[in-house]
Amino acid sequence: MTGVLSVADVTSYLAATGWVRQPEGWRGAAVWVHDGDHEILVPGSDDLADTPRRLREILAVLARVEERSQEDIASDIGAPMADVQWYRAPIVPRDGQFGLVDAVTAFSSAQAALSAAARAALTGPRSVFDGAAPKPVRDLLARVRIGPIVPSGDLLTVRVPLDRADQGEPPLARRTLIVLQRATTLLREAGDEARRTGDIGVFDRVVGDGVSADLCAALARFAGADPGARFEVGFRWARGLPSAVPARTVVFEAETGRLLRRVAHRLRRLHREHASVTGLIGTLFDNGGEDRFRVHVRGEVSIAGGEPRSSLWVRLPGEAAYDVAVEAHRTRTPVRAHGTLMEVHGRLELMADRFDRVVDDRSEET
């Protein structure tokens, strides 16, 4: 556990967590104190014979002071350029063990929450994120690490490595967790207001701060089965890249899971309700049975509150519209469809109430 820790990392950790180095040393070791009640001796070098024993002693003291496991603290010490997010929830480990279903739910929900926040940080906040995540978001998620899973612990810890900042802007990983911390804080506050007033419309106002249907659905799963138990989300910033934003813990009270599921449904329904697409038909589909009159249109997609797309499946209002689509496909004529977005078998489709060809005025004149 301590083999990979260095004296330099321990020293920087102590300096960042409120310990004060004393002017005098002791037999080559640096003396650090915390609130006058705790004292630590830090070896002068990684190469001394007693350095491993000293590091174990340091971790034991830090575990008492911070009331955290030695494994968790050692992971923080050894990763000075990683932000940390953690969950304490019904579906995370108890006594170091996961139920299989809970583990899958917890990991996928942590990934979904990070993905929603990263997409908001990268492309701007939206009520719903459609399609595959952009490559920078996928690259960020690929670097994220979980753990350690501590035998005596009750946390799911998510470690997000940071790249160095470019041109004065924090790296995407840091921007992601700042968005996520702010969004969870505002969700908690909006939840308190919704309980007082009975109006969940208050959540619409925080979409611009990174709240999305995707994030609400991910957090709701941490609450467990309906109506949902109390859970916590916490944040710590990497000491290698200090932040002016204070780290904090956000506590969601019991029954938040049910509320967040309602909010996710509301944001999907209200902000993805209307859409249009203009472009060329690439695929026609009509199986002659229940699944009839669909076309795949590639071009310009407009979704209220949604992420830009380059194509969309359109379910046409009837056989007459499908005949128009067949002719437009044959002549390579652009079409335009307006309607309501719905998820069908996990795929986003436009249920068209208007569908027609886009006629070039110049061709009409000739």
SULKABEL-V326933 format. One line per field, one symbol per residue. burial: 1 if it has 9 or more other ideal C-beta (glycine too) atoms within 8 Angstrom, else 0. A space follows every 50 residues. Layout:
burial->???
//
This chain:
burial->01001010111111000010110010001111110001011111000100 10011111111110000011111111111101111111111110010100 01101110111111111111110011111000110111011011010011 00101111111100100000111111111111111111011011000001 01110110111111111111111100011111111011101010001001 01000111111111111101110011111110010000000111111010 10111110101111110000110111111000111111111000000111 1100101100000000
//
